[in-house]
Amino acid sequence: MNTAFAWRNSDTVVVTGDGGAYQARFNNSDIAPGGLGHFVLEKFDPGGRTILLEIPDRFLGLNRLVIEDRGRSITVYINGINYGTIDVSGYSRPEPRYLVLTGGDRSGGDYFDNVKISR
C-alpha cells in the first residue's frame, strides 16, 4: 500500500517529474522509486525527480508526519522522531496553491485525519 501527499504547482494537472512538488510516501510500493515498504520523500523539479529522504522502515498503522518548510530547508518528523533537516536551496519552490492527497495504492484503504497547514 502506498499513501502519498504532494504540494504541487498550480498549473499542473497531475504531479509530474518537473512540477516543483514534494511528495511523501508511506510504505512505498514497487511501482515508484525507492525501496519497497520504505518511507520516501521526493522532490519533483525541472532538473528531475530526486529522493531527498528514504527511511527503510515500515510505518504500519496510524502515523503522524510533520514537515517543516523553512524555505531553504525542510525538517521531517515521523511519530515525533526528527529524521533530519534537508537542504532544498538548490531546488525550485512549488507554488503554494494545492495539496494533493493520494491513498489506496492498488485498491488499499488509507485514512487521513487532522491535515494542518500553517505558516
N, C-alpha and C positions, 0 to 999 in steps of 0.2 A: 504494500500500500504506500502511496506517495501523497503527502499533504504539502501543498505549496501555497505561498502567497508572494506577490511581487508588486513593487511600486513600478509603474510603467509610464512611458512617455505619453503625453495627452493625445497625440495624433496616431498612435499605434493601435491597430485593431486587435492584434494579438501580441504577446510578448515575443520579441524576436531577438536574434543574436546581436543586433546593433541598436536596440531601442533605448539604451540608457537605464535599464531597470536592474533592480536587485531581485533575486529570487531565493527563498529559503525553502528547503525540502526536508521533511522528517521522513525517516525510513525509506530512503531513496530506492526506486525500482531499478531494474536493469535496463530500462528504456531511456534513461537520462544519464548524463555524465556524472561520475563519482561512484564510489563503492556501493555495492548492494547492501541495503539496510542502514547506511550511514546518514547522518545529518550533513547536508550540503548547503552552503551559502555561495551563490554565484553572482557575477556581475555581467550583464549584457551591455556591451559597449561597441561603439563603431570600430574599435580595434579587435573585436571578437568576444567570445564567451569565455570567462575566466572563473575558475573556482577560487574563492577567497578563503574559505574555511571548510574543512571536512573533518568531522568527528566520527571515528569508527565505532560508534555505539548505537544500539537500537534504543529509541525513546518510545517505548510502548506505553499505552495508557494515556492519562492526561498529562500534558506538559505546559510549562509556562515559558514562552520565548519573549525576550526583551531585546530590542535592537536600538541602541542609542546612536543617532546620526548626528555627528558634530561637524558635518560639512567636509572636513579634510580627513576624518577618520570615523569609523563605526566601532562600537563595542557590542559584543554579543554575550548575552546571558541566557542560559537554559536552566530552568528549575533553580534559579538563584546562584548558579555557578558561573563565574566570569570565564569565558573561553577566549578572552583576549581582545585587544584593540587592533584594528586593521587599518593601515594607511590606504586611503582611497583617493588621495590627492591627484594621482595620475590618471584618474578616470573621469568621464563626463558625468555630470549630475542629471538624474532623471527629473523631469518636470513634476512638481508636486500636485498632481491632479487626480490620479487614480490609484487605488489599492485593489489588487485583484486577489481573490481568494479562490483557490482551486483545491478540491478534495476528492477523494474516492477514486484514485488511480485504479484501473482495472475493476471498476464496479464496487470498490470497497466503500464503507461508510465512515466518514470523518465528521468531526464536530468542531465548530469554532465558537468560542464564548469570550465575552469581555474583550473585544477588539478595541484598543485605545490608540489614538494618535494624538500626540501633544507636542507643543513647541517647547 
